[in-house]
Amino acid sequence: MNAVSVSAPGKLHLAGEHAVVYGKPAIVVSTSLRLSITLEKSGKGMLLAECRKHDAYVDAIVRVFEKKYGLTVAKDIDIGIHSAIPSGSGMGSSAALAVACIGALCVWHGFPWNVQTINDMAYQAEKTKHNTSSGSDPAIATHGGILWYRKELEFLKTLWLLPFKVPKTFAPFVLINTGRAESTGELVSYVGEEKKRNERTFAVLLHEIEEVTKRVAQSIHDENEQDFRDAVKTNEALLERMGVVSTRAKDCIRDIEKAGGVAKISGAGGRVEGSGVIIAIHDIPRRLVKIAKSHGFPSFQVILGGEGVKMEQVRT
């Protein structure tokens, strides 16, 4: 094998953030933004062995692969990592890295291309980075599309690719990157501690998030944009009650609502500064761009529901 290139998509959480860790459903959707891993015979690039020394997460990914197949990855392999997914923004860049890297290693070593096996290994690797991981991020990076995901127990997960797409009649999604100071693992740990402090309040909150997640799925299925927007607004309010939306992000979302739009964080959120990526919807998208700029945040649009992990290049 001379070169292998594998890519995986980023994602957005449409509903169910944090609640998914506690057995509630989540809806995640892949995006057109992708991360690619290229493995080549040692040349002028960065050696995978050196990358492992400087990046604990890459090392953890490779270790999971080595343990699965009972081998040691050679030291004379170059690795290239190219990503259009904003890191630390709640768009699943770490899961895409794990999925693409494991996929590339599978092809490089001649193992069968099995997306479920890739997903399982990526999930094991992601748990080393995000503590209590739900598994939804590696699942959507592997399978693509719109995913209904629920983890009842560690060995019992429901993963269903919804047989429909976000309707083209819906207004374009504008993503606003507010940045984030905390890691996903830190935010998941924070929610876990808050849940322990007040189990009864959190039980109610988790139930309400589950109900609004069902509303999001139903509204997409029915192609009912007004119901979808109402559910998005309710979901954001619930995440604010959970305490994972920063003041800066809230201020931006309030301005969007005042302008007649709706918006919510997507992913783990953030408490200190920004809250990662905000999904915003308005009949006139340029107004969202203007609001984002007024708060000092970059904004961009993506296509939702892209392909999952795929081989981009194989050169023997």
WOVEN-V882372 format. One line per field, one symbol per residue. ss: DSSP state (@ for helix, = for strand, . for the rest). phi: phi as a letter, one per 30 degrees, with the letter a starting at -180 (. if undefined). burial: 1 if it has 24 or more other C-alpha atoms within 12 Angstrom, else 0. Layout:
# WOVEN-V882372
ss = ???
phi = ???
burial = ???
This chain:
# WOVEN-V882372
ss = ..=============...@@@@...================....==@@@@@@@.@@@@@@@@@@@@@@.......=======.........@@@@@@@@@@@@@@@@......@@@@@@@@@@@@@@@@.....@@@@@@@@=.========..======...........=====......@@@@@@@@@@@@@@.@@@@@@@@@@@@@@@@@@@@@@@@..@@@@@@@@@@@@@@@@@@..=.@@@@@@@@@@@@...====....=......=====...@@@@@@@@@@...====..=..=..======.
phi = .cabbbbbddbbddajeieddcicdbcbbdbddbcbcccbdebcdddeddeddcbddedddddddddecibcdddccdbbbbbccddiciciddddddddddeddddecidedbddddddddddddddcchdcdjdddddddciicccbbcdbecbbcbbdddacdedddeedccccdiaccdeeddddedddddddbedddddddddddddddddddddedhcddddddddddddedddddjcbdddddeddddddddjcbaadbjdilcdbdbidccbbadceddddddeddcicdbacbccidddeadcabbc
burial = 0011111111111111111111111111111111111111100000111010000011111111100000001000111111111111111111111111111111111000001011111111111111011111111111111111111000001111110011000111111111110111111101110010000001001101111111111111000011111111111111110111110111111111100011111111111001111111110011111011001011111111111111110100
